[in-house]
C-alpha cells in the first residue's frame, strides 16, 4: 500500500515538471558549427539537474540549462535531447532534430575521371545503375526516419509522461514504425558490391527496433535508467545509420564522379 501511494505521488510530481522545448537559433546547421542551446521548462518544484545527450556529442557544459553544442563534422540528421530533474527525483525529457547540411549529391558518370576513360564494360554499367538505385532508395528511407524522429520530438515536447499508459501506447506505435522501415530496407534490391553494406545497414535498423522494445519495457517496469540508456542507444544508432549512408555516397562519388 505504501509503495502504491509513493508511486501515485511521484506521478503527480512528474506532471508538474515538463521540459517543453529545446530552444535553438536554427535547426539547419553547417558541419562543425557551434550554436547555443536552452530548454524551456514548466515546473512547480525546484530544478536541480540537467543532462544533455547527443550522439557524437560536444557540449560546452552538459549539466546546465544553457549550453553550446558543436555540430559533428559529418552531414546528416542528428538528435539532441535534455533530461531535467527536480528535487523530488522526477524527470522530463525534451528532444529536437537538427539537420547538418549535406553537400553530397549522387552525381555518377559513365567514365573514370582518374584515367579519363569511359566505362564500357556492361557489368560495370549494371553495377553503377544498381548502386545509384540503392543509394536513392536509402535516401528515401532516411527521409522517412526523419519524419518519424520529428513525430517523436513533437510528442516528447507536448505529451510525454514517463510510465503513463498513453506514453506506452505511443512507444509501441513507434516500434511498429521502426519495424516497417527495417523490413522496407530488407526488401531493397542491391548489386553484389553492396551486399555487405546492406547487411550492415539492416543490422543497425534491427538494433533500433531492439532498443525501442527496451524503452517500452522500461515504462512497464518503471525503470527510468533503463529508458535513458536505450534512448541514448537509439540516438546513436540513427546517427550511425545516417553516417553509414553518407560514407557510401562519398565512396560512390569518388568512384564514378
Secondary structure, 3 states (H helix, E strand, C coil): CHHHHHHHHHHHHHHCEEEEEEEECCCEECCCCEEEEEEEEEECCCEEEEEEEECCCCECCCCCCCEEEECCCCCEEEEEEEEEEECCCCEEEEEEEEEECCCCCCCCCCEECCCCEECCCHHHHHHHHHHHHHHHHHHHHHHHHHHHHHHHHHHHHHCCCCCCHHHHHHHHHHHHHHHHHHHHHHHCCCCHHHHHHHHHHHHHHHHHHHHHHHHHHHHHCCCHHHHHHHHHHHHHHHHHHHHHHHHHHHHHHHHHC
